[in-house]
C-alpha cells in the first residue's frame, strides 16, 4: 500500500506535485543509487523537504548539489519509476479533478516542473510492463531467494540493462535475501 498519489495532467503533459513525499523519496533514492552525489548533502536536502514539503530536486538544485540539467534528468527517472510502481499497485481509488492542483493530502499546491509528454511516458511504461511480464514468467514471486554463482555473465550484450544497477543487484544476492529485500538493499527497483 503506497498511499495517495497525485499526477497533474495539462495539455498532454504529466507531472507530479509538491507535497508528495514519495516523489522526493524516489529522487533521493536515485541520487544515492548513482553514488556520485555527496550523501550528507542529500540527507540535508531530505531534512529540508521534511520540514517544508518542497521537492528534494529543487532543494538540491538550490544547494548547488545538482545543476538544472541533472535535476531534470533525475526527475525523468523519478517519473518513470513512480508510474511503474503505480501501475503495479492495487489502485483503490482514482479521481479526476478538473483545473485543480492538489497534494496527496488534498491541499492546494503547485506542479513540479518540467512536465513530460504523456506519449513518451506511456511508451516507457509499456516497455517496462513487458519486461516485468517476461520476468514474472520466470520468477513468479518477489519472495524468491537466489544464490550467487561463480559464473560470469556479460551484461554488456544487453543494451536495455543498466550495468551499474545490475552490479548493485547481483552484489546483494546472497542466498538469504528475497528479491524484494535485494531491491531494497541495492536501491534498484
C-alpha positions in Angstrom: 0.0 0.0 0.0 1.6 3.3 -1.2 -0.9 5.8 -0.1 -2.3 8.7 -2.2 -0.5 9.8 -5.3 -1.3 12.9 -7.4 -0.5 13.1 -11.1 -1.1 16.5 -12.7 -2.0 16.5 -16.4 -2.1 19.6 -18.6 -2.1 19.8 -22.4 -0.8 16.3 -23.0 2.0 16.6 -20.4 2.2 14.9 -17.0 4.0 15.7 -13.7 3.7 15.1 -10.0 3.1 17.8 -7.4 4.9 19.4 -4.5 3.9 17.9 -1.1 4.2 14.3 -2.4 6.7 12.6 -0.2 7.0 9.6 -2.5 8.4 11.7 -5.3 11.1 13.3 -3.1 11.9 9.9 -1.6 12.3 8.4 -5.0 14.6 11.2 -6.2 16.8 10.8 -3.1 17.0 7.0 -3.6 18.0 7.5 -7.3 20.7 10.0 -6.2 22.1 7.7 -3.6 22.0 4.8 -6.0 24.1 6.7 -8.5 26.8 7.2 -5.9 28.1 10.4 -7.5 26.4 12.8 -5.0 27.5 13.8 -1.5 25.3 11.6 0.8 25.5 14.2 3.6 24.1 16.9 1.3 21.4 14.5 0.1 20.4 13.9 3.7 20.4 17.7 4.3 18.0 18.2 1.3 15.8 15.4 2.7 15.6 17.2 6.1 14.6 20.5 4.4 12.0 18.6 2.4 10.5 17.0 5.6 10.1 20.5 7.2 9.0 22.4 4.1 7.3 19.8 1.8 9.2 21.2 -1.1 10.6 18.9 -3.8 14.0 17.4 -3.0 15.2 18.1 -6.6 14.5 21.8 -6.2 16.2 21.9 -2.8 19.3 20.0 -4.2 19.5 22.5 -7.1 19.3 25.5 -4.8 22.0 23.9 -2.6 24.3 23.6 -5.7 24.3 19.8 -5.3 22.9 19.3 -8.9 22.5 21.6 -11.9 19.2 22.1 -13.7 20.1 19.7 -16.5 20.9 16.9 -14.0 17.8 17.7 -11.9 15.6 17.4 -15.0 17.2 14.0 -16.0 16.8 12.7 -12.5 13.2 13.8 -12.4 12.5 11.9 -15.7 13.8 8.8 -13.9 11.5 9.6 -10.9 8.5 9.9 -13.2 9.3 6.5 -14.9 9.9 4.7 -11.6 6.8 6.1 -9.9 4.5 5.5 -12.8 5.7 1.9 -13.0 5.2 1.5 -9.2 1.7 2.9 -9.6 0.9 0.5 -12.4 2.0 -2.4 -10.2 -0.1 -1.2 -7.2 -3.7 -2.1 -6.5 -5.4 1.2 -7.0 -8.3 1.5 -4.7 -9.5 5.0 -5.7 -9.0 7.2 -8.7 -10.4 10.6 -9.4 -10.1 13.4 -11.9 -10.2 17.0 -10.6 -10.6 19.4 -13.4 -8.5 22.6 -13.1 -7.2 21.7 -9.6 -3.6 21.1 -8.4 -3.8 19.3 -5.1 -1.3 17.3 -3.0 -2.0 13.8 -1.9 -3.3 15.4 1.4 -5.9 17.3 -0.7 -4.2 20.6 -0.2 -3.6 23.2 -2.9 -0.1 23.0 -4.3 1.9 23.5 -7.5 3.1 21.1 -10.1 6.8 20.0 -10.2 8.5 21.1 -13.4 9.3 20.0 -16.0 6.2 18.3 -17.1 6.8 15.4 -19.5 5.0 14.4 -22.7 2.5 11.6 -21.9 3.3 9.7 -25.1 7.0 9.2 -24.1 6.0 8.2 -20.6 3.4 5.7 -21.8 5.9 4.1 -24.3 8.5 3.8 -21.5 5.9 2.4 -19.1 4.7 -0.2 -21.7 8.3 -1.3 -22.3 8.8 -1.8 -18.5 5.5 -3.7 -18.2 6.6 -6.0 -21.0 9.9 -6.6 -19.2 8.1 -7.2 -15.9 5.8 -9.7 -17.6 8.7 -11.6 -19.0 10.4 -11.7 -15.6 7.3 -12.8 -13.8 7.0 -15.8 -16.2 10.4 -17.0 -14.8 10.2 -15.6 -11.3 6.6 -15.9 -10.1 7.1 -14.2 -6.7 9.3 -11.4 -5.3 9.8 -13.6 -2.2 12.1 -15.9 -4.2 15.6 -16.3 -2.8 18.6 -16.8 -5.1 22.2 -17.7 -4.5 25.1 -16.3 -6.5 27.3 -18.5 -8.6 30.9 -18.1 -9.8 29.7 -17.8 -13.4 30.5 -14.5 -15.2 27.7 -13.0 -17.3 28.4 -10.4 -20.0 25.6 -7.9 -19.4 27.1 -5.5 -21.9 25.5 -7.5 -24.7 22.1 -6.4 -23.4 21.5 -2.8 -24.3 18.5 -2.4 -22.1 20.4 -3.4 -18.9 22.0 -0.7 -16.8 25.4 -2.2 -15.9 25.8 -0.2 -12.7 22.4 -1.2 -11.5 23.0 -4.8 -12.4 26.2 -4.8 -10.3 24.4 -3.5 -7.3 21.7 -6.1 -7.6 24.0 -9.0 -8.2 26.2 -7.9 -5.4 23.2 -8.1 -3.0 22.2 -11.6 -3.9 23.5 -13.8 -1.1 21.2 -16.8 -0.7 19.4 -15.2 2.2 17.6 -12.2 0.9 14.4 -12.3 -1.1 14.2 -10.4 -4.4 12.2 -7.7 -2.5 15.0 -7.4 0.0 17.6 -7.4 -2.7 15.8 -4.5 -4.4 15.6 -2.6 -1.1 19.2 -3.1 -0.2 20.5 -2.3 -3.7 18.2 0.7 -4.1 17.3 -0.6 -7.6 13.6 -1.2 -8.4 
